Amino acid sequence: MSITFTQIGNDLRINAEGMEIFCNGRTDTEENQLFAKKQLCFHWMQKRQGEIGFALLNANNNWRDDVYMDNTVSRVEYTIGKTEGQAIVDLLEATWPDEVPNYNSHPDNSVSEFTPSRQPYANNSISWYDFSGEPSASQKSAYSLTYSAYMPWYGLKFDRVTEEVKLKAVVTRDGLLSMYPNALDNITLPETWEMPFFARIHSKDGSVDERVDVYQNCPKELMKEWCEDNSITFPYDETDTSITDNLVCWGIVYNVTTGNIEHVKAYKRTYDT
C-alpha cells in the first residue's frame, strides 16, 4: 500500500497501512503533506505503543525480536524470562561473572547470540541489554562516557573469542551532540522522524566506533519511501505482512566518517501467548 493524499473540503487526508489521518484546514501542498506524514507517524507510534503495552501484560514480559537487515534475519533477541534467553544469561555468568552486578536486573532485559553480519563486530558475540536504567557511574568512567542525556537502558557486547566487552550507549539527540557535536553533519534523516534516539559503541580504551545507530518508530510506508529516495536496501520482504504487522522499531546504521548509510534494520516482535 502506498501513501495517498486526498483533499476533502478544507481537510487533507493521508492514508497508509490502513491508517487514515485528517489534517483539518490543510490544503494539498508539499508543506502540508510533510505535516500530514508527521501526524501519521505520531499516531502510528501511539497505536503501536498501546499494542505493545497490552501484549506485554499478556506475555509476562516474554518476547523475541527478529532483527531484519539486508533481507535476512541478522540476529534474534530474547527476553531473559524465555528459556532461550536464560541459557544465554548462563553463558554470560560463566564467562563474565563480574561484568555487571546482575544480568537479571529487569524482566525486560534481552540477550542474543550472533555471528558478525556488520562492522564493528568481528567474532561470534553475545548482546545483552539492561533496561533497569542508564549506565552506572563506574561504567561511564570505564568507557569514558560524557553524554549529557541518556535513554533509560544500554547494551553490552561480549566478544566470545577475545572476551572483550564493549558498551553501546543509548542517548537522546541532544545527548549525542553534547559529546559529538558533528555526529549528524553528513546524514539527512527522514523528515518525519522527530523523536529518534541514538546509540554508539564504546571500548574501555576510550575509543568509539565510527558508526551511529539511529532508531525510531514509523509506518512501513514512510520508511520504504525514504529508502527508495536514498537508494537504500529495504531490510525485509515488504510483502510479508507477518513482519509489517509486528514491527516495533527501525534502525539506521550510519558511518560518521564516510557519511554512508550502511544498513537499515527492522525489528519484528513476537510475544509469548
Legacy VTK file of the C-alpha trace (Angstrom):
# vtk DataFile Version 3.0
C-alpha trace
ASCII
DATASET POLYDATA
POINTS 273 float
0.000 0.000 0.000
1.335 3.392 -0.963
0.895 6.714 0.790
-2.049 8.633 -0.650
-3.275 12.176 -0.109
-6.823 13.330 -0.749
-8.299 16.796 -0.428
-11.740 16.575 1.168
-13.274 20.007 1.516
-10.911 22.059 3.664
-9.134 18.994 5.052
-6.158 16.993 3.800
-6.420 13.228 4.261
-3.406 10.899 4.368
-3.791 7.139 4.158
-1.119 4.455 4.618
-1.099 0.917 6.035
-4.816 1.143 6.708
-4.386 4.255 8.873
-6.274 7.377 7.863
-5.493 10.793 9.346
-7.354 14.025 8.626
-5.443 17.311 8.888
-8.086 19.959 9.412
-7.814 23.188 7.469
-4.870 21.960 5.375
-4.670 22.078 1.604
-2.707 19.628 -0.512
0.683 21.341 -0.580
4.182 19.903 -0.144
4.467 21.556 3.283
1.133 20.157 4.427
1.949 16.698 3.075
5.031 16.683 5.317
2.857 17.831 8.237
0.416 15.001 7.476
3.251 12.441 7.384
4.443 13.609 10.796
0.918 13.247 12.154
0.677 9.770 10.654
3.991 8.826 12.273
2.854 10.150 15.657
-0.477 8.300 15.579
1.145 5.087 14.337
3.644 5.276 17.192
0.894 5.822 19.767
-1.111 2.911 18.367
1.877 0.560 18.317
2.994 1.514 21.824
-0.503 0.776 23.115
-0.440 -2.620 21.403
2.990 -3.360 22.869
1.854 -2.454 26.382
-1.186 -4.735 26.148
0.875 -7.576 24.673
3.483 -7.323 27.438
0.828 -7.737 30.113
-0.430 -10.904 28.483
3.037 -12.302 27.766
4.553 -11.800 31.235
7.215 -9.623 29.588
8.430 -12.545 27.464
9.114 -11.820 23.808
11.607 -12.276 20.981
12.772 -9.773 18.403
13.830 -10.887 14.933
16.149 -8.213 13.567
15.965 -7.960 9.775
18.789 -6.413 7.766
19.597 -6.763 4.066
16.625 -9.102 3.561
17.651 -11.613 6.208
17.430 -12.121 9.973
20.756 -10.855 11.331
20.071 -11.911 14.913
17.295 -12.926 17.332
16.914 -11.280 20.731
15.142 -12.933 23.665
13.997 -11.573 26.980
15.737 -13.232 29.912
12.481 -14.867 31.056
12.430 -17.098 27.979
14.254 -20.413 28.015
16.494 -19.278 25.159
17.260 -16.030 26.956
18.170 -17.633 30.270
20.517 -20.068 28.503
22.438 -17.081 27.121
22.476 -15.442 30.563
24.080 -18.635 31.872
26.882 -18.178 29.330
27.398 -14.591 30.438
27.527 -15.543 34.098
30.035 -18.294 33.363
32.449 -16.210 31.291
31.921 -12.661 32.576
30.655 -13.165 36.167
31.818 -9.763 37.406
30.995 -7.532 34.424
27.666 -6.405 35.914
26.091 -6.988 39.332
23.064 -8.836 37.944
22.251 -9.906 34.382
18.650 -10.459 35.523
18.226 -6.925 36.877
14.999 -6.232 34.926
12.420 -8.570 33.315
12.720 -6.669 30.010
16.464 -7.336 29.775
17.184 -9.028 26.451
20.016 -11.153 25.085
21.127 -12.672 21.810
23.931 -14.767 20.385
25.004 -13.705 16.915
27.601 -14.156 14.222
29.075 -10.946 12.771
26.998 -9.560 9.912
28.245 -5.973 10.034
31.043 -3.877 11.456
32.295 -3.384 14.135
31.566 -6.999 15.126
34.390 -9.364 14.126
33.649 -12.583 16.034
30.738 -14.574 17.411
29.300 -12.446 20.173
26.595 -12.015 22.788
24.446 -8.918 23.102
22.847 -8.010 26.450
20.544 -5.022 27.011
19.875 -3.717 30.507
16.517 -1.952 30.928
16.959 -1.138 34.599
18.458 2.287 33.818
21.278 4.183 32.150
24.923 3.087 32.567
26.248 3.313 36.090
28.810 5.885 37.196
31.517 3.228 37.147
30.568 2.188 33.603
30.600 5.787 32.415
34.079 6.139 33.856
35.308 2.827 32.423
34.109 3.676 28.914
34.840 7.454 29.030
31.176 8.404 28.556
30.315 12.083 28.920
26.909 12.285 27.235
24.562 14.841 28.761
21.363 12.763 28.391
20.847 9.000 28.207
17.883 6.786 27.483
16.974 4.532 30.456
18.728 1.489 29.008
22.043 0.470 27.424
23.738 -2.555 25.872
26.892 -4.582 26.353
28.537 -6.526 23.522
30.601 -9.564 24.550
33.158 -10.943 22.069
33.233 -14.730 22.595
36.724 -15.054 21.090
38.668 -12.161 22.618
36.289 -11.837 25.629
36.403 -8.054 25.151
33.294 -6.196 26.344
32.054 -3.044 24.638
29.255 -0.751 25.766
26.521 0.528 23.476
25.384 3.840 24.931
21.799 4.768 24.008
21.200 8.513 24.124
18.912 11.335 23.062
19.741 13.599 20.126
20.925 16.335 22.480
22.901 13.761 24.425
24.668 12.570 21.273
25.532 16.079 20.139
26.793 17.030 23.602
29.669 14.540 23.190
29.959 14.550 19.383
28.711 17.915 18.045
29.325 16.978 14.401
27.963 13.427 14.532
24.928 14.192 12.354
26.507 16.652 9.923
26.594 14.254 6.965
23.240 12.491 7.257
19.777 13.561 6.200
17.373 11.724 8.476
13.751 11.152 7.481
11.936 14.454 7.933
9.129 12.679 9.764
11.496 11.400 12.483
11.037 13.977 15.201
11.764 11.783 18.257
14.622 9.421 17.377
17.198 8.073 19.798
20.775 7.145 19.021
23.497 4.694 20.044
27.297 4.450 19.762
29.633 1.591 20.685
32.455 2.378 23.115
35.552 0.419 24.169
37.308 0.550 27.516
40.429 2.019 25.884
38.418 5.181 25.240
37.844 4.587 21.518
34.433 4.791 19.897
33.214 3.063 16.761
32.634 5.361 13.800
29.048 4.187 13.382
25.930 5.698 14.909
22.675 3.759 15.189
19.569 5.891 14.745
16.229 4.470 15.934
12.609 5.479 15.520
9.056 4.191 15.154
7.148 4.940 11.958
4.855 3.202 9.464
6.476 0.920 6.904
5.402 3.110 4.008
7.322 6.116 5.341
10.496 4.042 5.745
10.001 2.463 2.322
9.679 5.883 0.730
12.832 7.138 2.470
14.825 4.055 1.424
13.765 4.491 -2.199
14.584 8.212 -2.169
18.087 7.408 -0.869
18.728 4.217 -2.913
18.965 2.095 0.242
18.051 -1.587 0.503
14.815 -2.112 2.401
15.512 -4.569 5.254
12.902 -7.247 4.544
10.377 -8.574 2.046
7.732 -5.879 2.255
5.024 -8.293 1.107
5.483 -10.293 4.327
2.665 -8.904 6.449
3.720 -11.033 9.431
6.732 -8.719 9.733
4.973 -5.445 8.952
2.138 -6.187 11.377
4.583 -6.802 14.222
7.180 -4.050 13.733
8.306 -2.281 16.898
11.242 -0.212 15.701
13.527 0.756 12.806
17.263 1.332 12.924
19.643 3.139 10.581
23.375 2.350 10.771
25.236 5.491 9.747
29.012 5.910 9.386
30.046 9.352 10.632
33.459 9.111 8.929
32.342 8.170 5.415
28.876 9.716 5.570
27.434 6.430 4.270
24.274 4.763 5.481
25.465 1.168 5.785
22.299 -0.669 6.792
18.634 -0.277 7.656
17.215 -2.621 10.304
13.641 -3.641 11.139
12.653 -5.197 14.465
9.787 -7.708 14.444
8.483 -8.679 17.885
6.702 -11.897 18.816
5.146 -12.210 22.274
4.554 -15.353 24.295
0.888 -16.270 24.424
LINES 1 274
273 0 1 2 3 4 5 6 7 8 9 10 11 12 13 14 15 16 17 18 19 20 21 22 23 24 25 26 27 28 29 30 31 32 33 34 35 36 37 38 39 40 41 42 43 44 45 46 47 48 49 50 51 52 53 54 55 56 57 58 59 60 61 62 63 64 65 66 67 68 69 70 71 72 73 74 75 76 77 78 79 80 81 82 83 84 85 86 87 88 89 90 91 92 93 94 95 96 97 98 99 100 101 102 103 104 105 106 107 108 109 110 111 112 113 114 115 116 117 118 119 120 121 122 123 124 125 126 127 128 129 130 131 132 133 134 135 136 137 138 139 140 141 142 143 144 145 146 147 148 149 150 151 152 153 154 155 156 157 158 159 160 161 162 163 164 165 166 167 168 169 170 171 172 173 174 175 176 177 178 179 180 181 182 183 184 185 186 187 188 189 190 191 192 193 194 195 196 197 198 199 200 201 202 203 204 205 206 207 208 209 210 211 212 213 214 215 216 217 218 219 220 221 222 223 224 225 226 227 228 229 230 231 232 233 234 235 236 237 238 239 240 241 242 243 244 245 246 247 248 249 250 251 252 253 254 255 256 257 258 259 260 261 262 263 264 265 266 267 268 269 270 271 272
